[in-house]
């Protein structure tokens, strides 16, 4: 039997990421942030910690980093507010927890984990989720904590020039000249998947949603089977992309179903879902996944995806943005 290779895999969103629009300094900033997150979460696995702990730390750090659209630096709704979603799932027993449309929980992924471990429910939303977080002594913040001037400017540009919605960095490429915004250029979701030394899998996903989104909009991230899924028998999956399409296609679960029912290996299953099924429906984005043997897939049908991985006990981590 092949020995288990514990591994952490992370993503910070996928989409049309133009090399011309990213300076060398900004590109290095993203790589440095991804490496720091991988190093911290990799140590948990190297020390024999759980996959759940590894993905929780990774996504918490992604939420705390304003470069990404989750937690600090989350995008604004049309009403100039923030509404955050997060989910976590444990592969050994299919336990799961998620929050949606929360406005004051500093780290939504911690609330999602508390629901998984301390509640009889799976998904809590809005005020109910925040009341639960308060009962669990999780940190709540004023909604201004999530705001950055860059995100506010992004909202104004989208509202003024398009009037529709845009996903994270799609608005960042706008200049002062009026130009159409492709709302599918950049998908602002973060996520992590991991396999630990006991052979347990876990997946976690968090997002601020779409710039200028309608208040109350929920994407695929907190919907199990759509944007997040983990099952020790197959794989752990975290998605990023056109959320409505991932929900319609039940993409995260579909990877696991293909592995279970047709015995496809991980890479073939993820390619079929992302490159064939999603693409045929006009869905854009990608996913990260790890199977029970430690094989990984970082699959996307867009121009790029902020991503990286690190195996336990290995000195170097790998990060990438473009294809």
C-alpha positions, 0 to 999 in steps of 0.5 A: 500500500502506497504511504500517505503523503499529507498535503495542503493545497490553496487557491485565491481565485481564478479568472482572466488575470492579465500579465500586463495588468499585474506589475512584477511587484504585485505579482511577487506580493501574491506569491509571498502571501501564498507561500506564507500561508502554505508554510504555516498550514504545512507545518500543522500536517508535518507535525501530525495535525489534522486536515481540518486544522490545516484548512482552517488555518489556511483559509483564516490567513487568506481571510486576513489578507486584503489581497483576496476577496474574503474577510478583510478586503471583501468586495462591496454589495450594491448597498455598499455593505459586506456579506460573507460566506464560508464553508468547511467539510470533514471527509472522515464522517461528512460532517460540515458547517457553513455560514452565509450573508454574515456582516460582522464575523471577523473570520467566517471560516471559524464560524463555519467550523463551529457550526460543524463541531458545536451545532446540530445544523449545517448552514446558518445565515445572517443574524442567526449565524452571528448570534451563534458566533457570539455564543461561541465567543468568536470575534465580531467586528464592525463591518468597516473592518472588511473595507478597503479603499481599493474595494470601494473604488472598485464598487464605484467603477462597476456601478458607474461604468456598468451598473451590473456586477463584477467578480473581484479583480475584474474591475481592477483592470478598468482605466479612466476610459469607459470600458465594458467589464467582463464580470467573469474575469476574476472570481474572488473566492479563497479555499483550501483542501488537505490530506493528513497523516491519518488519511483524513481529507478536509475542504474549506472555502470562503468568499466576499462574493461579487462586487455590486451584488444584490444584498442577500445573494448566495453563491456556491461557496457555502453550498456543499456539493457545489463549491465545497465537498470532502469525502475520504473515499474520494477527494476534497474539493474547493471551487472558484468561479461563476458560482451560479453555474457551479451550483447548477452543475453540483461541481464539487460533488461531481468530481467525487461522484465521477471518482466513485461511480466511474473510477476515474482518477482525480486528475481525469475527474477534475478535468472532465468537470472543469474543462468539459462539463462547466465549459460546455455550459459557459461556466468559467473558473477552477478548483483545487482537489486532493484525493485519499492518496495525496494526488492533487489537482489544480484545474481551471479553464480561465487564464489563471488561478492564484494557487499553491501546494506544499507536501508535509515534510518537504522544504519547498512549496509551489505557488503560481498565478498564470497557466 
